[in-house]
Amino acid sequence: MAVDPAGRARLAGSICIVASAAGFGAMPIFGKLAYAEGVDLPSLLFLRFALAGGLLAVVMQMRALPWPRGSNLLLLIAMGGLGYVGQSFCYFAALQHASAGLTALLLYLYPAIVTVLSALLARRRLSLPRMLAVATALLGTGLAVGGSLDGSVLGILLGVGAALIYSLYILVGERVTPVTGAMPSATVIMLSAAMVYGLMVFWQGPAFPYSPTAWAAVGGIALFSTVVAIIAFFAGMARLGAADAATLSTLEPVVTVVLAALFLGEAVGGWQLAGGAIILAAVIVLARSGEATA
């Protein structure tokens, strides 16, 4: 039986977002390995974006892809130099004032924020299936992150700030990426973020990797958790829209929990298993939905 083009596009978009979630979800595992080898945060993020951006710039040159220009170029630079840098700063600062569980849960408010803002910008009503999918995914995330939900007011504000900045980043990317292309967009964003973190490293001094394990961890972050993850996300968002792409991305904490159990020996409790199952159910329902995207 033939599958309609819209259904094929949604399936391809869903696969891209799942691949993106796997890449982003693996990043904390690579990060812990790098931290254990003495790499500090600014140095890690500088290498992440510089290596990924440099690699994509080479690929763009080999494929003769055009670089973004004009207002789109400025928006992409802002997405990298302000959006990505601001989001990561708020997130890691929140970890100093709130538990990891609460910080992760606050960050994953972004699918709900993106869904609401996307509907407002498009001036359309939110359907009941989409609202239920977002609410279910958020509930599953709350169970999957587990742990203590303690935190100060500052930690909560920083966590919400990370979610808001990332939501705006996604909505801007939804409008710019179809015009400039996923790879050129990702390249400019990563190089812009690398410039900002490079200035931080220059200011405080570097703490670069010195062991093969540390370089392997940094390479994993740059290639799998950045190049693959960002390009796959933009490609999926172009097919699904920002709202559904953000909701499907709630698979990220499930990936993190599973990989942490496999490679770091972290325990997985019953609530985390239940949360992962709930997220998977929401993702399957949303991926099979034929509803028009924002």
PyMOL commands that set and color helices and strands:
alter all, ss='L'
color gray80, all
select helices_A, chain A and resi 5-36+41-63+70-94+100-107+110-122+128-145+153-180+182-204+212-240+242-248+251-263+270-288
alter helices_A, ss='H'
color red, helices_A
deselect
rebuild
show_as cartoon
